[in-house]
Amino acid sequence: MKVTVNRKAHFNAAHRLYNCEWSDSRNADVFGKCANPNYHGHNYELIVAVTGEIHPDTGFVMDMKILKKIIREEIEDYFDHKNLNEEVPEFKTLNPTAENISVVIWNKLRSKIDLKSELSVTLYETPRNFVIYKGE
């Protein structure tokens, strides 16, 4: 029997969406105000879901204290109050869209969670805009 446990987290970060090979005009056409050269910020909400078998000794899919610590160290401490374009190495050449941020988060978490468990991240950029990445 598989069960999914979820942990919510939060971080604030600034970014700018743009393609450095395009003109300012084309960036503005494609990304709108998100291409602002002075950046803009979001209050990101993150849900990390781990799906697996319930361990017969503990009754856990994963110890939530451990999941909380992994998320804090690998994600919150890494992204919170950062300019993603300038301060996060993965986004030096990768456009920090919600889609790309979710993949980076998934990759940072995957090696820290038992590979027998499935991992999914849901990243809310705004209360209405969110992405889900399951490592596919």
C-alpha positions, 0 to 999 in steps of 0.5 A: 500500500502506497501513501503520500506525505506532504510538507509545505514550505515557503520562500521569497525570491526575486527574478527576471524572466528574459532570454539574453539572445533576444531584444528588450522589445521581444523579451517584453512582448513574451514575458511582459512585466516579468522581463523588468530589468530591475526584477520582481519578486514572489512569495513562493509556496512549495509542497513536497510530496513523498509517496512510498510504502509505510514502514512496518516498524515506524508507520511512516512513509518518511519521517516528517522531521527529516523531510522538514530539515531537508527542505529547510537546508536544501531549498529554503536556505538556498532560495529565500530572499535571493535574486534567483538570476544573480545569486543562484548558480543554476539560473546563471544561464537558465531562465528562472520560470516557475517550471525551471525552478520546480525542476531545480528544486526536485533535483536538489531534493531527489538525492536526499530522499530514499530512491524507493519513494516517488517525489513530486514538487508543487510550486506556487508562484502566485495563489493562482499560478503553480506548477507540478514536477514529478521528475518525468 
